Amino acid sequence: MPDEPLLTIRDLHAYYGQSHVLQGVELTVGQEPLALLGRNGMGKTTLCLAVTGLLPTVRGSIRFAGQELVGKPPHRIAALGIAYVPQGRRIFPSLSVEEHLRLVPRRRRADGGEPWTEERIYALFPRLAERRRQPAGTLSGGEQQMLAIARALLTNPRLLIMDEPSEGLAPVIVEQLVTTLRHLAQDGLAILLVEQRLAVATAVASRIAIMLAGRIVWETSAAELLGDPERQQRYLGVSARRAA
């Protein structure tokens, strides 16, 4: 069906041992960016791990481009076109920028658009080009985040999942990150953005989902959320002044 969402999650439950973390999550992601907001410990990262196959103890349904993901190993899920930028970047400190990019398996872009190459990555992130032979562990936090995004883009994904990408970054770098994500969305890349910063989430995505205690408790627009200080405080612990 042409209108079927790219990613459809239905009645998803996930566990760490006996701990029941995701409790019936229902969510869809189409071509427009979706931001997933929630306080710490609400299950946002667990959802990312479940979708990417990195958390095996799950039940329910996760369908991507018409294929069921539950039970598939991470490398099979990645090959279908899902790229994951984890919280904390997870780069290899001793490898250079260039070495990171050369390690990535290349796949064709499913929509027939211009594929991501090292040259195109360096055009998007000129700072990485300047530091291509520098060990990744010596990069700034913002540069490491650029590298983590670059590594994901080189797989030519259909869906990019980003977990807390603004964490620990200076405001000017966060602004650059927002600009980059908007550019990627305009280029046709579907984005699931997991964030705690309300301003970042609403700057990137016009569609917002709120997670509380392992469930999606509210789906709304960025404009509606920004205009509702009471729900900001209830679900996110964000005051009107901080949201602004």
Legacy VTK file of the C-alpha trace (Angstrom):
# vtk DataFile Version 3.0
C-alpha trace
ASCII
DATASET POLYDATA
POINTS 244 float
0.000 0.000 0.000
1.458 3.384 -1.006
0.315 5.088 2.205
1.685 2.408 4.541
4.159 3.895 7.062
7.792 2.965 6.603
8.002 1.674 10.203
5.025 0.283 12.101
5.300 -0.851 15.728
2.368 -2.706 17.249
1.870 -3.976 20.821
5.621 -4.071 21.399
6.903 -5.438 24.703
10.573 -5.619 25.662
12.376 -7.027 28.668
15.690 -6.909 30.488
15.558 -10.184 32.395
12.399 -9.966 34.492
12.095 -6.197 34.004
9.208 -5.352 31.654
10.423 -2.101 30.037
8.293 -1.564 26.918
4.645 -2.220 27.637
2.586 -2.328 24.472
4.228 0.422 22.409
2.273 1.556 19.344
4.068 3.875 16.919
4.474 4.615 13.224
7.194 6.467 11.336
6.645 7.740 7.813
8.774 10.019 5.662
8.381 13.069 7.889
10.681 13.183 10.930
9.244 11.913 14.213
10.691 13.005 17.546
10.309 10.728 20.566
10.452 12.645 23.840
10.490 11.504 27.439
12.400 11.719 30.677
15.291 9.415 31.536
14.341 5.799 32.187
11.091 5.867 30.217
12.182 3.269 27.631
13.301 5.430 24.692
16.697 3.781 24.214
15.123 0.356 24.766
12.797 1.082 21.854
15.787 1.933 19.635
17.499 -1.311 20.625
14.356 -3.330 19.969
13.878 -1.877 16.481
17.514 -2.471 15.513
17.563 -6.048 16.835
20.027 -5.289 19.617
17.546 -6.306 22.307
16.462 -9.886 21.604
13.839 -10.308 24.327
10.850 -8.698 22.639
7.348 -9.664 21.591
4.880 -7.884 19.374
5.397 -6.593 15.858
7.919 -4.255 14.236
7.388 -3.954 10.489
9.771 -2.027 8.249
8.989 -1.539 4.566
6.554 -4.436 4.817
8.948 -6.867 6.520
8.705 -8.157 10.076
11.844 -7.324 12.098
11.162 -9.198 15.329
13.469 -12.203 15.392
15.882 -10.847 12.795
19.541 -10.292 13.795
20.931 -6.723 13.781
22.956 -7.114 10.579
19.871 -8.271 8.664
17.877 -5.304 9.950
20.663 -2.896 9.005
20.776 -4.413 5.519
17.078 -3.592 5.060
17.909 0.099 5.407
17.902 1.102 9.088
20.895 2.992 10.477
21.355 3.677 14.189
23.385 6.458 15.811
23.515 5.376 19.468
23.638 7.562 22.516
27.249 8.448 23.284
28.364 8.093 19.623
30.272 4.767 20.146
33.200 5.635 17.887
36.558 3.800 17.977
39.033 6.202 19.636
42.177 4.800 18.006
40.837 4.780 14.430
41.072 7.841 12.241
38.063 9.529 10.681
39.079 8.073 7.326
39.369 4.562 8.752
35.905 4.787 10.319
34.357 5.675 6.976
36.209 2.962 5.080
34.937 0.278 7.468
31.279 0.917 6.590
29.608 -1.600 4.237
28.109 0.229 1.254
24.602 -0.417 -0.030
22.575 1.058 -2.827
20.167 3.820 -1.979
16.694 2.281 -2.160
14.936 5.371 -3.536
17.403 5.792 -6.392
18.687 9.113 -5.094
22.295 10.239 -4.909
24.191 7.735 -2.753
26.307 8.758 0.188
30.035 8.570 -0.505
33.083 9.725 1.419
33.293 12.777 -0.831
29.687 13.701 -0.148
30.208 13.166 3.589
33.177 15.541 3.568
31.072 18.124 1.703
28.375 17.836 4.396
30.900 17.897 7.258
33.970 19.931 6.195
35.432 19.589 9.708
35.734 15.843 9.163
37.583 16.445 5.925
40.064 18.636 7.802
40.561 15.872 10.391
40.340 12.816 8.178
43.655 11.375 9.410
43.118 12.349 13.050
42.277 9.654 15.677
38.576 9.859 16.483
39.294 9.901 20.200
40.950 13.320 19.834
37.934 14.923 18.148
35.591 17.276 19.969
32.173 16.026 21.029
30.529 17.757 18.088
33.029 16.293 15.635
32.494 12.817 17.071
28.767 13.237 16.552
29.393 14.260 12.943
31.471 11.112 12.515
28.749 8.916 14.035
26.168 10.408 11.655
28.561 10.079 8.707
29.157 6.408 9.484
25.395 5.798 9.506
24.746 7.735 6.283
27.325 5.737 4.343
25.066 2.675 4.624
22.555 4.656 2.510
19.665 3.976 4.906
15.970 4.613 4.434
15.484 5.283 8.153
17.946 6.988 10.499
17.420 6.402 14.232
19.257 8.885 16.450
19.407 8.471 20.226
20.066 11.706 22.162
22.317 13.283 19.492
22.467 16.697 21.220
23.670 15.265 24.541
26.778 17.050 25.811
27.068 19.411 22.846
27.527 23.177 22.970
24.547 25.276 21.798
26.253 26.365 18.570
26.986 22.724 17.687
23.392 21.761 18.491
22.218 24.426 16.013
24.451 22.876 13.342
23.063 19.437 14.191
19.487 20.665 13.769
20.368 22.187 10.388
21.962 18.908 9.280
18.950 16.814 10.304
16.577 19.159 8.484
18.741 18.866 5.377
18.702 15.073 5.567
14.916 15.034 5.938
14.553 17.265 2.893
16.780 14.825 0.993
14.189 12.096 1.632
15.644 10.333 4.670
13.115 9.199 7.291
14.245 10.127 10.812
13.297 8.852 14.262
14.864 11.329 16.678
15.043 10.383 20.358
15.605 13.484 22.459
15.232 15.061 25.863
15.680 18.622 24.638
12.264 19.937 23.680
13.723 22.755 21.566
15.810 20.340 19.485
12.965 17.876 18.971
10.480 20.528 17.852
13.047 22.237 15.605
13.599 19.015 13.660
10.193 17.309 13.724
6.663 18.599 13.372
5.325 15.297 14.733
6.028 14.382 18.363
5.442 11.254 20.454
5.771 11.237 24.239
6.929 8.123 26.093
6.090 7.528 29.739
6.835 4.307 31.652
7.321 2.207 28.531
4.247 3.426 26.667
3.437 6.103 24.103
1.045 8.323 26.037
0.567 11.196 23.602
1.144 11.891 19.919
0.853 15.489 18.867
2.282 18.253 16.724
5.293 20.331 17.694
3.123 23.446 17.713
0.553 21.901 20.066
3.219 20.656 22.470
4.996 24.024 22.543
1.669 25.683 23.329
0.877 23.366 26.260
3.150 24.163 29.251
1.048 21.995 31.570
1.729 18.826 29.544
5.374 19.812 29.081
5.714 19.871 32.853
3.686 16.693 33.379
5.458 14.502 30.835
8.877 16.116 30.462
9.458 18.175 33.591
10.056 21.213 31.373
9.010 24.686 32.451
7.636 27.179 29.930
10.780 29.305 30.235
13.116 26.355 29.579
11.007 25.249 26.604
11.320 28.685 25.066
LINES 1 245
244 0 1 2 3 4 5 6 7 8 9 10 11 12 13 14 15 16 17 18 19 20 21 22 23 24 25 26 27 28 29 30 31 32 33 34 35 36 37 38 39 40 41 42 43 44 45 46 47 48 49 50 51 52 53 54 55 56 57 58 59 60 61 62 63 64 65 66 67 68 69 70 71 72 73 74 75 76 77 78 79 80 81 82 83 84 85 86 87 88 89 90 91 92 93 94 95 96 97 98 99 100 101 102 103 104 105 106 107 108 109 110 111 112 113 114 115 116 117 118 119 120 121 122 123 124 125 126 127 128 129 130 131 132 133 134 135 136 137 138 139 140 141 142 143 144 145 146 147 148 149 150 151 152 153 154 155 156 157 158 159 160 161 162 163 164 165 166 167 168 169 170 171 172 173 174 175 176 177 178 179 180 181 182 183 184 185 186 187 188 189 190 191 192 193 194 195 196 197 198 199 200 201 202 203 204 205 206 207 208 209 210 211 212 213 214 215 216 217 218 219 220 221 222 223 224 225 226 227 228 229 230 231 232 233 234 235 236 237 238 239 240 241 242 243
